[in-house]
Amino acid sequence: MVGYQVLRWAQRPVVSPAQQPPVQIVVIPEGSSYQQVASLLKREHLIRSRAGFILLGKSKAADRKIHPGEYELNAAMSAEQILTKLLTGRVLLHPITIPEGFTMAQIGQLLGQL
């Protein structure tokens, strides 16, 4: 029973959604292990417990299914919401406008500025 309560505590958001915490941009590097991702999220204060997040991932067979990229996360998200976002690969998209008539070299230079 105590283990169950600890897991429920670990999966709750770090802060209440009513507090409207700021959005954080978190970059998951290519090739990161699930344990490294859990450590990163704990270091950024987005999850309550690294071990609880790892157990949640094991229950969903999430190891090696995390997509790399930039994610918009906040401390009011539950561990399960964060995991779902990482598993579905809903990364932050950056809009870009390519002016008509640009050459491939100019497009490459424009993209390089991002």
Backbone as XML, in Angstrom:
<?xml version="1.0"?>
<chain id="A" units="angstrom">
  <residue number="1" name="MET">
    <atom name="N" x="0.822" y="-1.185" z="0.000"/>
    <atom name="CA" x="0.000" y="0.000" z="0.000"/>
    <atom name="C" x="0.869" y="1.253" z="0.000"/>
  </residue>
  <residue number="2" name="VAL">
    <atom name="N" x="1.952" y="1.236" z="0.788"/>
    <atom name="CA" x="2.844" y="2.390" z="0.860"/>
    <atom name="C" x="3.494" y="2.635" z="-0.502"/>
  </residue>
  <residue number="3" name="GLY">
    <atom name="N" x="3.910" y="1.565" z="-1.170"/>
    <atom name="CA" x="4.517" y="1.696" z="-2.497"/>
    <atom name="C" x="3.566" y="2.326" z="-3.496"/>
  </residue>
  <residue number="4" name="TYR">
    <atom name="N" x="2.328" y="1.945" z="-3.440"/>
    <atom name="CA" x="1.307" y="2.498" z="-4.328"/>
    <atom name="C" x="1.141" y="3.994" z="-4.074"/>
  </residue>
  <residue number="5" name="GLN">
    <atom name="N" x="1.090" y="4.381" z="-2.811"/>
    <atom name="CA" x="0.936" y="5.790" z="-2.458"/>
    <atom name="C" x="2.144" y="6.620" z="-2.913"/>
  </residue>
  <residue number="6" name="VAL">
    <atom name="N" x="3.334" y="6.050" z="-2.797"/>
    <atom name="CA" x="4.548" y="6.741" z="-3.238"/>
    <atom name="C" x="4.496" y="6.947" z="-4.744"/>
  </residue>
  <residue number="7" name="LEU">
    <atom name="N" x="4.086" y="5.936" z="-5.491"/>
    <atom name="CA" x="3.987" y="6.071" z="-6.946"/>
    <atom name="C" x="2.955" y="7.120" z="-7.336"/>
  </residue>
  <residue number="8" name="ARG">
    <atom name="N" x="1.824" y="7.150" z="-6.656"/>
    <atom name="CA" x="0.808" y="8.173" z="-6.942"/>
    <atom name="C" x="1.356" y="9.564" z="-6.666"/>
  </residue>
  <residue number="9" name="TRP">
    <atom name="N" x="2.096" y="9.715" z="-5.568"/>
    <atom name="CA" x="2.703" y="11.006" z="-5.239"/>
    <atom name="C" x="3.698" y="11.409" z="-6.328"/>
  </residue>
  <residue number="10" name="ALA">
    <atom name="N" x="4.512" y="10.468" z="-6.789"/>
    <atom name="CA" x="5.546" y="10.761" z="-7.786"/>
    <atom name="C" x="4.960" y="11.151" z="-9.134"/>
  </residue>
  <residue number="11" name="GLN">
    <atom name="N" x="3.751" y="10.690" z="-9.426"/>
    <atom name="CA" x="3.153" y="10.972" z="-10.726"/>
    <atom name="C" x="2.360" y="12.275" z="-10.749"/>
  </residue>
  <residue number="12" name="ARG">
    <atom name="N" x="2.132" y="12.885" z="-9.583"/>
    <atom name="CA" x="1.397" y="14.154" z="-9.533"/>
    <atom name="C" x="2.269" y="15.284" z="-10.052"/>
  </residue>
  <residue number="13" name="PRO">
    <atom name="N" x="1.647" y="16.356" z="-10.552"/>
    <atom name="CA" x="2.431" y="17.522" z="-10.991"/>
    <atom name="C" x="3.240" y="18.113" z="-9.843"/>
  </residue>
  <residue number="14" name="VAL">
    <atom name="N" x="4.337" y="18.747" z="-10.181"/>
    <atom name="CA" x="5.192" y="19.374" z="-9.179"/>
    <atom name="C" x="4.475" y="20.566" z="-8.546"/>
  </residue>
  <residue number="15" name="VAL">
    <atom name="N" x="3.745" y="21.336" z="-9.366"/>
    <atom name="CA" x="2.979" y="22.473" z="-8.851"/>
    <atom name="C" x="1.544" y="22.366" z="-9.341"/>
  </residue>
  <residue number="16" name="SER">
    <atom name="N" x="0.662" y="23.063" z="-8.685"/>
    <atom name="CA" x="-0.751" y="23.071" z="-9.059"/>
    <atom name="C" x="-0.942" y="23.826" z="-10.375"/>
  </residue>
  <residue number="17" name="PRO">
    <atom name="N" x="-1.812" y="23.323" z="-11.259"/>
    <atom name="CA" x="-2.097" y="24.053" z="-12.492"/>
    <atom name="C" x="-2.634" y="25.462" z="-12.231"/>
  </residue>
  <residue number="18" name="ALA">
    <atom name="N" x="-3.253" y="25.681" z="-11.076"/>
    <atom name="CA" x="-3.782" y="27.000" z="-10.737"/>
    <atom name="C" x="-2.667" y="28.040" z="-10.595"/>
  </residue>
  <residue number="19" name="GLN">
    <atom name="N" x="-1.461" y="27.588" z="-10.303"/>
    <atom name="CA" x="-0.325" y="28.504" z="-10.159"/>
    <atom name="C" x="0.216" y="28.974" z="-11.512"/>
  </residue>
  <residue number="20" name="GLN">
    <atom name="N" x="-0.223" y="28.359" z="-12.581"/>
    <atom name="CA" x="0.183" y="28.691" z="-13.947"/>
    <atom name="C" x="1.700" y="28.834" z="-14.075"/>
  </residue>
  <residue number="21" name="PRO">
    <atom name="N" x="2.421" y="27.727" z="-13.915"/>
    <atom name="CA" x="3.880" y="27.797" z="-14.018"/>
    <atom name="C" x="4.300" y="28.135" z="-15.450"/>
  </residue>
  <residue number="22" name="PRO">
    <atom name="N" x="5.467" y="28.745" z="-15.600"/>
    <atom name="CA" x="5.926" y="29.091" z="-16.944"/>
    <atom name="C" x="6.283" y="27.844" z="-17.759"/>
  </residue>
  <residue number="23" name="VAL">
    <atom name="N" x="6.152" y="27.988" z="-19.050"/>
    <atom name="CA" x="6.526" y="26.909" z="-19.965"/>
    <atom name="C" x="8.050" y="26.846" z="-20.031"/>
  </residue>
  <residue number="24" name="GLN">
    <atom name="N" x="8.568" y="25.642" z="-20.008"/>
    <atom name="CA" x="10.004" y="25.438" z="-20.126"/>
    <atom name="C" x="10.281" y="24.690" z="-21.420"/>
  </residue>
  <residue number="25" name="ILE">
    <atom name="N" x="11.336" y="25.079" z="-22.101"/>
    <atom name="CA" x="11.780" y="24.363" z="-23.292"/>
    <atom name="C" x="12.851" y="23.372" z="-22.842"/>
  </residue>
  <residue number="26" name="VAL">
    <atom name="N" x="12.583" y="22.098" z="-23.071"/>
    <atom name="CA" x="13.511" y="21.037" z="-22.687"/>
    <atom name="C" x="13.972" y="20.330" z="-23.951"/>
  </residue>
  <residue number="27" name="VAL">
    <atom name="N" x="15.277" y="20.198" z="-24.105"/>
    <atom name="CA" x="15.847" y="19.530" z="-25.276"/>
    <atom name="C" x="16.269" y="18.123" z="-24.877"/>
  </residue>
  <residue number="28" name="ILE">
    <atom name="N" x="15.669" y="17.135" z="-25.552"/>
    <atom name="CA" x="16.054" y="15.729" z="-25.352"/>
    <atom name="C" x="17.040" y="15.391" z="-26.471"/>
  </residue>
  <residue number="29" name="PRO">
    <atom name="N" x="18.314" y="15.188" z="-26.142"/>
    <atom name="CA" x="19.303" y="14.898" z="-27.173"/>
    <atom name="C" x="19.099" y="13.533" z="-27.829"/>
  </residue>
  <residue number="30" name="GLU">
    <atom name="N" x="19.521" y="13.438" z="-29.068"/>
    <atom name="CA" x="19.476" y="12.171" z="-29.806"/>
    <atom name="C" x="20.284" y="11.121" z="-29.046"/>
  </residue>
  <residue number="31" name="GLY">
    <atom name="N" x="19.744" y="9.924" z="-28.921"/>
    <atom name="CA" x="20.446" y="8.826" z="-28.275"/>
    <atom name="C" x="20.374" y="8.811" z="-26.755"/>
  </residue>
  <residue number="32" name="SER">
    <atom name="N" x="19.586" y="9.702" z="-26.152"/>
    <atom name="CA" x="19.466" y="9.735" z="-24.690"/>
    <atom name="C" x="18.734" y="8.496" z="-24.194"/>
  </residue>
  <residue number="33" name="SER">
    <atom name="N" x="19.225" y="7.945" z="-23.102"/>
    <atom name="CA" x="18.538" y="6.806" z="-22.502"/>
    <atom name="C" x="17.354" y="7.317" z="-21.684"/>
  </residue>
  <residue number="34" name="TYR">
    <atom name="N" x="16.453" y="6.433" z="-21.348"/>
    <atom name="CA" x="15.287" y="6.818" z="-20.558"/>
    <atom name="C" x="15.719" y="7.335" z="-19.188"/>
  </residue>
  <residue number="35" name="GLN">
    <atom name="N" x="16.752" y="6.734" z="-18.619"/>
    <atom name="CA" x="17.251" y="7.169" z="-17.316"/>
    <atom name="C" x="17.833" y="8.583" z="-17.407"/>
  </residue>
  <residue number="36" name="GLN">
    <atom name="N" x="18.516" y="8.899" z="-18.510"/>
    <atom name="CA" x="19.059" y="10.241" z="-18.696"/>
    <atom name="C" x="17.937" y="11.267" z="-18.832"/>
  </residue>
  <residue number="37" name="VAL">
    <atom name="N" x="16.878" y="10.896" z="-19.541"/>
    <atom name="CA" x="15.732" y="11.788" z="-19.699"/>
    <atom name="C" x="15.085" y="12.033" z="-18.336"/>
  </residue>
  <residue number="38" name="ALA">
    <atom name="N" x="14.926" y="10.978" z="-17.541"/>
    <atom name="CA" x="14.338" y="11.123" z="-16.204"/>
    <atom name="C" x="15.193" y="12.057" z="-15.345"/>
  </residue>
  <residue number="39" name="SER">
    <atom name="N" x="16.511" y="11.934" z="-15.425"/>
    <atom name="CA" x="17.409" y="12.811" z="-14.664"/>
    <atom name="C" x="17.277" y="14.256" z="-15.117"/>
  </residue>
  <residue number="40" name="LEU">
    <atom name="N" x="17.187" y="14.465" z="-16.423"/>
    <atom name="CA" x="17.024" y="15.808" z="-16.967"/>
    <atom name="C" x="15.724" y="16.449" z="-16.481"/>
  </residue>
  <residue number="41" name="LEU">
    <atom name="N" x="14.631" y="15.689" z="-16.529"/>
    <atom name="CA" x="13.337" y="16.211" z="-16.087"/>
    <atom name="C" x="13.342" y="16.534" z="-14.592"/>
  </residue>
  <residue number="42" name="LYS">
    <atom name="N" x="13.999" y="15.714" z="-13.797"/>
    <atom name="CA" x="14.102" y="15.965" z="-12.354"/>
    <atom name="C" x="14.942" y="17.216" z="-12.101"/>
  </residue>
  <residue number="43" name="ARG">
    <atom name="N" x="16.056" y="17.350" z="-12.826"/>
    <atom name="CA" x="16.936" y="18.510" z="-12.673"/>
    <atom name="C" x="16.210" y="19.814" z="-13.044"/>
  </residue>
  <residue number="44" name="GLU">
    <atom name="N" x="15.287" y="19.732" z="-14.003"/>
    <atom name="CA" x="14.525" y="20.907" z="-14.429"/>
    <atom name="C" x="13.271" y="21.128" z="-13.569"/>
  </residue>
  <residue number="45" name="HIS">
    <atom name="N" x="13.089" y="20.304" z="-12.534"/>
    <atom name="CA" x="11.957" y="20.402" z="-11.604"/>
    <atom name="C" x="10.609" y="20.221" z="-12.315"/>
  </residue>
  <residue number="46" name="LEU">
    <atom name="N" x="10.567" y="19.289" z="-13.270"/>
    <atom name="CA" x="9.332" y="19.002" z="-13.994"/>
    <atom name="C" x="8.649" y="17.738" z="-13.479"/>
  </residue>
  <residue number="47" name="ILE">
    <atom name="N" x="9.401" y="16.907" z="-12.773"/>
    <atom name="CA" x="8.834" y="15.700" z="-12.154"/>
    <atom name="C" x="9.244" y="15.683" z="-10.692"/>
  </residue>
  <residue number="48" name="ARG">
    <atom name="N" x="8.460" y="14.982" z="-9.882"/>
    <atom name="CA" x="8.751" y="14.901" z="-8.442"/>
    <atom name="C" x="9.854" y="13.900" z="-8.127"/>
  </residue>
  <residue number="49" name="SER">
    <atom name="N" x="9.874" y="12.795" z="-8.878"/>
    <atom name="CA" x="10.792" y="11.711" z="-8.544"/>
    <atom name="C" x="11.335" y="11.052" z="-9.803"/>
  </residue>
  <residue number="50" name="ARG">
    <atom name="N" x="12.651" y="10.969" z="-9.879"/>
    <atom name="CA" x="13.290" y="10.283" z="-11.010"/>
    <atom name="C" x="12.908" y="8.804" z="-11.001"/>
  </residue>
  <residue number="51" name="ALA">
    <atom name="N" x="12.980" y="8.184" z="-9.834"/>
    <atom name="CA" x="12.661" y="6.758" z="-9.724"/>
    <atom name="C" x="11.198" y="6.495" z="-10.072"/>
  </residue>
  <residue number="52" name="GLY">
    <atom name="N" x="10.295" y="7.369" z="-9.625"/>
    <atom name="CA" x="8.879" y="7.213" z="-9.953"/>
    <atom name="C" x="8.636" y="7.333" z="-11.439"/>
  </residue>
  <residue number="53" name="PHE">
    <atom name="N" x="9.349" y="8.255" z="-12.112"/>
    <atom name="CA" x="9.202" y="8.426" z="-13.555"/>
    <atom name="C" x="9.739" y="7.198" z="-14.295"/>
  </residue>
  <residue number="54" name="ILE">
    <atom name="N" x="10.841" y="6.654" z="-13.797"/>
    <atom name="CA" x="11.409" y="5.451" z="-14.410"/>
    <atom name="C" x="10.436" y="4.276" z="-14.275"/>
  </residue>
  <residue number="55" name="LEU">
    <atom name="N" x="9.832" y="4.120" z="-13.101"/>
    <atom name="CA" x="8.846" y="3.045" z="-12.907"/>
    <atom name="C" x="7.626" y="3.236" z="-13.812"/>
  </residue>
  <residue number="56" name="LEU">
    <atom name="N" x="7.177" y="4.483" z="-13.961"/>
    <atom name="CA" x="6.068" y="4.761" z="-14.862"/>
    <atom name="C" x="6.427" y="4.355" z="-16.286"/>
  </residue>
  <residue number="57" name="GLY">
    <atom name="N" x="7.631" y="4.672" z="-16.701"/>
    <atom name="CA" x="8.087" y="4.300" z="-18.040"/>
    <atom name="C" x="8.178" y="2.801" z="-18.237"/>
  </residue>
  <residue number="58" name="LYS">
    <atom name="N" x="8.641" y="2.098" z="-17.213"/>
    <atom name="CA" x="8.724" y="0.637" z="-17.309"/>
    <atom name="C" x="7.338" y="0.019" z="-17.429"/>
  </residue>
  <residue number="59" name="SER">
    <atom name="N" x="6.360" y="0.599" z="-16.740"/>
    <atom name="CA" x="5.001" y="0.064" z="-16.813"/>
    <atom name="C" x="4.391" y="0.274" z="-18.196"/>
  </residue>
  <residue number="60" name="LYS">
    <atom name="N" x="4.917" y="1.236" z="-18.946"/>
    <atom name="CA" x="4.415" y="1.513" z="-20.291"/>
    <atom name="C" x="5.395" y="1.085" z="-21.373"/>
  </residue>
  <residue number="61" name="ALA">
    <atom name="N" x="6.438" y="0.357" z="-20.990"/>
    <atom name="CA" x="7.475" y="-0.108" z="-21.920"/>
    <atom name="C" x="8.025" y="1.056" z="-22.740"/>
  </residue>
  <residue number="62" name="ALA">
    <atom name="N" x="8.377" y="2.149" z="-22.064"/>
    <atom name="CA" x="8.794" y="3.376" z="-22.738"/>
    <atom name="C" x="10.292" y="3.449" z="-23.036"/>
  </residue>
  <residue number="63" name="ASP">
    <atom name="N" x="11.076" y="2.534" z="-22.485"/>
    <atom name="CA" x="12.514" y="2.592" z="-22.693"/>
    <atom name="C" x="12.835" y="2.534" z="-24.188"/>
  </residue>
  <residue number="64" name="ARG">
    <atom name="N" x="13.656" y="3.464" z="-24.642"/>
    <atom name="CA" x="14.083" y="3.586" z="-26.047"/>
    <atom name="C" x="12.972" y="4.008" z="-26.999"/>
  </residue>
  <residue number="65" name="LYS">
    <atom name="N" x="11.863" y="4.489" z="-26.471"/>
    <atom name="CA" x="10.779" y="4.967" z="-27.328"/>
    <atom name="C" x="10.611" y="6.479" z="-27.244"/>
  </residue>
  <residue number="66" name="ILE">
    <atom name="N" x="11.472" y="7.116" z="-26.461"/>
    <atom name="CA" x="11.413" y="8.568" z="-26.308"/>
    <atom name="C" x="11.983" y="9.201" z="-27.577"/>
  </residue>
  <residue number="67" name="HIS">
    <atom name="N" x="11.255" y="10.182" z="-28.121"/>
    <atom name="CA" x="11.705" y="10.875" z="-29.323"/>
    <atom name="C" x="12.559" y="12.081" z="-28.932"/>
  </residue>
  <residue number="68" name="PRO">
    <atom name="N" x="13.718" y="12.247" z="-29.578"/>
    <atom name="CA" x="14.542" y="13.419" z="-29.276"/>
    <atom name="C" x="13.897" y="14.678" z="-29.844"/>
  </residue>
  <residue number="69" name="GLY">
    <atom name="N" x="14.304" y="15.821" z="-29.329"/>
    <atom name="CA" x="13.809" y="17.095" z="-29.837"/>
    <atom name="C" x="13.563" y="18.091" z="-28.729"/>
  </residue>
  <residue number="70" name="GLU">
    <atom name="N" x="12.966" y="19.218" z="-29.105"/>
    <atom name="CA" x="12.617" y="20.278" z="-28.159"/>
    <atom name="C" x="11.155" y="20.128" z="-27.765"/>
  </residue>
  <residue number="71" name="TYR">
    <atom name="N" x="10.909" y="20.175" z="-26.472"/>
    <atom name="CA" x="9.544" y="20.011" z="-25.954"/>
    <atom name="C" x="9.181" y="21.201" z="-25.081"/>
  </residue>
  <residue number="72" name="GLU">
    <atom name="N" x="7.912" y="21.617" z="-25.169"/>
    <atom name="CA" x="7.363" y="22.619" z="-24.265"/>
    <atom name="C" x="6.685" y="21.880" z="-23.119"/>
  </residue>
  <residue number="73" name="LEU">
    <atom name="N" x="7.250" y="22.010" z="-21.930"/>
    <atom name="CA" x="6.720" y="21.332" z="-20.752"/>
    <atom name="C" x="6.570" y="22.352" z="-19.636"/>
  </residue>
  <residue number="74" name="ASN">
    <atom name="N" x="5.751" y="22.015" z="-18.643"/>
    <atom name="CA" x="5.681" y="22.867" z="-17.456"/>
    <atom name="C" x="5.448" y="22.002" z="-16.227"/>
  </residue>
  <residue number="75" name="ALA">
    <atom name="N" x="5.710" y="22.588" z="-15.080"/>
    <atom name="CA" x="5.656" y="21.853" z="-13.818"/>
    <atom name="C" x="4.242" y="21.482" z="-13.398"/>
  </residue>
  <residue number="76" name="ALA">
    <atom name="N" x="3.223" y="21.991" z="-14.069"/>
    <atom name="CA" x="1.842" y="21.628" z="-13.743"/>
    <atom name="C" x="1.397" y="20.377" z="-14.485"/>
  </residue>
  <residue number="77" name="MET">
    <atom name="N" x="2.242" y="19.851" z="-15.366"/>
    <atom name="CA" x="1.917" y="18.615" z="-16.084"/>
    <atom name="C" x="2.241" y="17.426" z="-15.192"/>
  </residue>
  <residue number="78" name="SER">
    <atom name="N" x="1.383" y="16.405" z="-15.244"/>
    <atom name="CA" x="1.663" y="15.187" z="-14.491"/>
    <atom name="C" x="2.777" y="14.416" z="-15.198"/>
  </residue>
  <residue number="79" name="ALA">
    <atom name="N" x="3.383" y="13.493" z="-14.480"/>
    <atom name="CA" x="4.431" y="12.660" z="-15.065"/>
    <atom name="C" x="3.892" y="11.893" z="-16.267"/>
  </residue>
  <residue number="80" name="GLU">
    <atom name="N" x="2.657" y="11.449" z="-16.188"/>
    <atom name="CA" x="2.060" y="10.710" z="-17.297"/>
    <atom name="C" x="1.851" y="11.607" z="-18.517"/>
  </residue>
  <residue number="81" name="GLN">
    <atom name="N" x="1.443" y="12.855" z="-18.312"/>
    <atom name="CA" x="1.284" y="13.783" z="-19.435"/>
    <atom name="C" x="2.631" y="14.059" z="-20.107"/>
  </residue>
  <residue number="82" name="ILE">
    <atom name="N" x="3.656" y="14.239" z="-19.312"/>
    <atom name="CA" x="4.994" y="14.470" z="-19.862"/>
    <atom name="C" x="5.448" y="13.251" z="-20.646"/>
  </residue>
  <residue number="83" name="LEU">
    <atom name="N" x="5.276" y="12.061" z="-20.073"/>
    <atom name="CA" x="5.688" y="10.839" z="-20.754"/>
    <atom name="C" x="4.939" y="10.664" z="-22.064"/>
  </residue>
  <residue number="84" name="THR">
    <atom name="N" x="3.647" y="10.928" z="-22.066"/>
    <atom name="CA" x="2.859" y="10.808" z="-23.293"/>
    <atom name="C" x="3.390" y="11.740" z="-24.375"/>
  </residue>
  <residue number="85" name="LYS">
    <atom name="N" x="3.724" y="12.958" z="-23.990"/>
    <atom name="CA" x="4.250" y="13.927" z="-24.953"/>
    <atom name="C" x="5.583" y="13.447" z="-25.530"/>
  </residue>
  <residue number="86" name="LEU">
    <atom name="N" x="6.436" y="12.881" z="-24.683"/>
    <atom name="CA" x="7.738" y="12.389" z="-25.136"/>
    <atom name="C" x="7.609" y="11.149" z="-26.015"/>
  </residue>
  <residue number="87" name="LEU">
    <atom name="N" x="6.633" y="10.304" z="-25.710"/>
    <atom name="CA" x="6.444" y="9.076" z="-26.492"/>
    <atom name="C" x="5.808" y="9.350" z="-27.853"/>
  </residue>
  <residue number="88" name="THR">
    <atom name="N" x="4.943" y="10.366" z="-27.921"/>
    <atom name="CA" x="4.290" y="10.678" z="-29.198"/>
    <atom name="C" x="5.139" y="11.605" z="-30.051"/>
  </residue>
  <residue number="89" name="GLY">
    <atom name="N" x="6.183" y="12.177" z="-29.470"/>
    <atom name="CA" x="7.077" y="13.032" z="-30.240"/>
    <atom name="C" x="6.484" y="14.384" z="-30.593"/>
  </residue>
  <residue number="90" name="ARG">
    <atom name="N" x="5.611" y="14.903" z="-29.735"/>
    <atom name="CA" x="5.010" y="16.222" z="-29.997"/>
    <atom name="C" x="6.027" y="17.312" z="-29.646"/>
  </residue>
  <residue number="91" name="VAL">
    <atom name="N" x="6.967" y="17.519" z="-30.566"/>
    <atom name="CA" x="8.052" y="18.475" z="-30.350"/>
    <atom name="C" x="7.613" y="19.886" z="-30.682"/>
  </residue>
  <residue number="92" name="LEU">
    <atom name="N" x="8.385" y="20.830" z="-30.214"/>
    <atom name="CA" x="8.147" y="22.239" z="-30.482"/>
    <atom name="C" x="8.480" y="22.509" z="-31.948"/>
  </residue>
  <residue number="93" name="LEU">
    <atom name="N" x="7.562" y="23.127" z="-32.660"/>
    <atom name="CA" x="7.775" y="23.456" z="-34.074"/>
    <atom name="C" x="8.109" y="24.933" z="-34.193"/>
  </residue>
  <residue number="94" name="HIS">
    <atom name="N" x="9.062" y="25.239" z="-35.045"/>
    <atom name="CA" x="9.475" y="26.612" z="-35.272"/>
    <atom name="C" x="8.985" y="27.051" z="-36.649"/>
  </residue>
  <residue number="95" name="PRO">
    <atom name="N" x="8.110" y="28.055" z="-36.701"/>
    <atom name="CA" x="7.640" y="28.527" z="-38.002"/>
    <atom name="C" x="8.746" y="29.287" z="-38.737"/>
  </residue>
  <residue number="96" name="ILE">
    <atom name="N" x="8.758" y="29.149" z="-40.035"/>
    <atom name="CA" x="9.738" y="29.856" z="-40.846"/>
    <atom name="C" x="9.069" y="30.261" z="-42.160"/>
  </residue>
  <residue number="97" name="THR">
    <atom name="N" x="9.412" y="31.425" z="-42.645"/>
    <atom name="CA" x="8.886" y="31.910" z="-43.911"/>
    <atom name="C" x="10.032" y="31.968" z="-44.907"/>
  </residue>
  <residue number="98" name="ILE">
    <atom name="N" x="9.863" y="31.306" z="-46.038"/>
    <atom name="CA" x="10.864" y="31.333" z="-47.101"/>
    <atom name="C" x="10.329" y="32.250" z="-48.196"/>
  </residue>
  <residue number="99" name="PRO">
    <atom name="N" x="10.979" y="33.391" z="-48.355"/>
    <atom name="CA" x="10.505" y="34.331" z="-49.379"/>
    <atom name="C" x="10.554" y="33.721" z="-50.780"/>
  </residue>
  <residue number="100" name="GLU">
    <atom name="N" x="9.584" y="34.103" z="-51.567"/>
    <atom name="CA" x="9.501" y="33.622" z="-52.949"/>
    <atom name="C" x="10.758" y="34.037" z="-53.699"/>
  </residue>
  <residue number="101" name="GLY">
    <atom name="N" x="11.294" y="33.124" z="-54.468"/>
    <atom name="CA" x="12.455" y="33.411" z="-55.297"/>
    <atom name="C" x="13.786" y="33.097" z="-54.642"/>
  </residue>
  <residue number="102" name="PHE">
    <atom name="N" x="13.796" y="32.663" z="-53.383"/>
    <atom name="CA" x="15.052" y="32.311" z="-52.730"/>
    <atom name="C" x="15.673" y="31.099" z="-53.407"/>
  </residue>
  <residue number="103" name="THR">
    <atom name="N" x="16.998" y="31.110" z="-53.531"/>
    <atom name="CA" x="17.713" y="29.957" z="-54.066"/>
    <atom name="C" x="17.918" y="28.949" z="-52.929"/>
  </residue>
  <residue number="104" name="MET">
    <atom name="N" x="18.365" y="27.758" z="-53.293"/>
    <atom name="CA" x="18.632" y="26.737" z="-52.271"/>
    <atom name="C" x="19.702" y="27.220" z="-51.302"/>
  </residue>
  <residue number="105" name="ALA">
    <atom name="N" x="20.705" y="27.934" z="-51.807"/>
    <atom name="CA" x="21.766" y="28.448" z="-50.940"/>
    <atom name="C" x="21.196" y="29.462" z="-49.948"/>
  </residue>
  <residue number="106" name="GLN">
    <atom name="N" x="20.310" y="30.323" z="-50.398"/>
    <atom name="CA" x="19.708" y="31.312" z="-49.507"/>
    <atom name="C" x="18.800" y="30.640" z="-48.471"/>
  </residue>
  <residue number="107" name="ILE">
    <atom name="N" x="18.073" y="29.609" z="-48.894"/>
    <atom name="CA" x="17.223" y="28.864" z="-47.961"/>
    <atom name="C" x="18.089" y="28.194" z="-46.899"/>
  </residue>
  <residue number="108" name="GLY">
    <atom name="N" x="19.196" y="27.600" z="-47.326"/>
    <atom name="CA" x="20.123" y="26.958" z="-46.388"/>
    <atom name="C" x="20.679" y="27.957" z="-45.389"/>
  </residue>
  <residue number="109" name="GLN">
    <atom name="N" x="21.017" y="29.149" z="-45.868"/>
    <atom name="CA" x="21.534" y="30.182" z="-44.976"/>
    <atom name="C" x="20.444" y="30.630" z="-43.980"/>
  </residue>
  <residue number="110" name="LEU">
    <atom name="N" x="19.214" y="30.767" z="-44.469"/>
    <atom name="CA" x="18.101" y="31.148" z="-43.607"/>
    <atom name="C" x="17.871" y="30.096" z="-42.524"/>
  </residue>
  <residue number="111" name="LEU">
    <atom name="N" x="17.891" y="28.834" z="-42.896"/>
    <atom name="CA" x="17.685" y="27.748" z="-41.924"/>
    <atom name="C" x="18.848" y="27.664" z="-40.943"/>
  </residue>
  <residue number="112" name="GLY">
    <atom name="N" x="20.039" y="28.011" z="-41.393"/>
    <atom name="CA" x="21.204" y="27.982" z="-40.523"/>
    <atom name="C" x="21.152" y="29.020" z="-39.418"/>
  </residue>
  <residue number="113" name="GLN">
    <atom name="N" x="20.316" y="30.036" z="-39.600"/>
    <atom name="CA" x="20.206" y="31.091" z="-38.597"/>
    <atom name="C" x="19.297" y="30.691" z="-37.437"/>
  </residue>
  <residue number="114" name="LEU">
    <atom name="N" x="18.573" y="29.591" z="-37.557"/>
    <atom name="CA" x="17.668" y="29.182" z="-36.492"/>
    <atom name="C" x="18.402" y="28.684" z="-35.284"/>
  </residue>
</chain>
